[in-house]
Amino acid sequence: MPQPHFESNDHRIPLEYLITFRSYGTLLHGDERGSVDRFHNVYGTPRLPTNEQRRRYEQRLLASPAVKLNSKQRAAVEQGIRETCGLRSR
């Protein structure tokens, strides 16, 4: 039996997703760029404000230095994402 057509009028639901990630230790809670923690992870709500004390605390919790990818590593990650999502390379 075919499923009935459903059309949502709820404009708060995103139609697309932006997939982003950071490597270990490169965006800590309290950073001036803003962040989202597990208690403030609701679509459409503001990011956490800058809090230098929290940023320093988060930095002290790191088990190793932040991981910054070089250009070859960034290209490998991009290629992996494109392959996984079925996108063509540039």
C-alpha positions in Angstrom: 0.0 0.0 0.0 1.5 3.4 -1.0 2.5 5.8 1.8 0.4 9.0 1.9 2.2 12.2 0.7 3.5 14.2 3.6 4.3 17.9 3.3 5.8 19.7 6.2 5.0 23.3 6.9 7.5 23.4 9.7 10.1 25.9 8.4 12.4 25.3 11.4 13.5 21.9 10.1 16.6 22.2 7.9 16.4 21.0 4.3 20.1 20.5 4.0 23.0 19.6 6.3 26.4 21.2 6.5 28.9 18.6 7.7 31.8 20.1 9.5 34.4 18.8 11.9 37.5 20.0 13.7 40.6 18.0 14.4 41.6 17.3 18.0 42.0 20.3 20.2 41.6 23.0 17.5 38.3 24.4 18.7 37.7 24.4 22.5 34.6 25.5 24.4 35.0 29.2 25.4 37.0 30.0 22.2 36.2 33.4 20.7 34.8 31.7 17.6 32.0 30.2 19.6 31.2 26.5 20.1 28.4 24.2 20.9 28.6 21.7 23.8 26.3 18.7 24.4 24.0 20.8 26.6 23.6 23.6 24.0 23.2 21.5 20.8 19.8 22.6 19.5 19.3 23.8 15.9 18.8 27.5 15.6 20.1 28.4 19.1 23.1 30.6 19.7 26.6 29.3 20.2 28.4 29.5 23.5 29.9 32.9 24.3 33.6 33.6 24.6 34.9 32.5 28.0 38.7 32.6 28.3 38.7 30.7 31.7 36.7 27.8 30.2 39.0 27.8 27.1 42.1 27.5 29.3 40.4 24.8 31.4 39.6 22.8 28.2 43.1 23.2 27.0 44.5 21.8 30.2 42.3 18.7 29.7 43.9 17.8 26.3 45.8 14.6 26.5 48.1 15.7 23.6 48.8 18.8 21.5 46.2 20.0 19.0 46.2 18.2 15.7 46.6 20.5 12.7 46.4 18.9 9.3 48.9 19.9 6.5 47.7 20.4 2.9 48.3 16.7 1.9 46.2 15.5 4.9 43.5 18.0 4.2 43.3 16.9 0.6 43.0 13.2 1.8 40.2 14.1 4.1 38.4 16.0 1.4 38.7 13.1 -1.0 37.4 10.7 1.6 34.3 12.9 2.2 33.7 13.3 -1.5 33.9 9.5 -2.0 31.6 8.8 1.0 29.0 11.3 -0.1 29.2 10.3 -3.8 30.5 13.7 -4.9 32.8 14.2 -7.9 36.3 15.6 -7.3 37.0 19.2 -8.4 
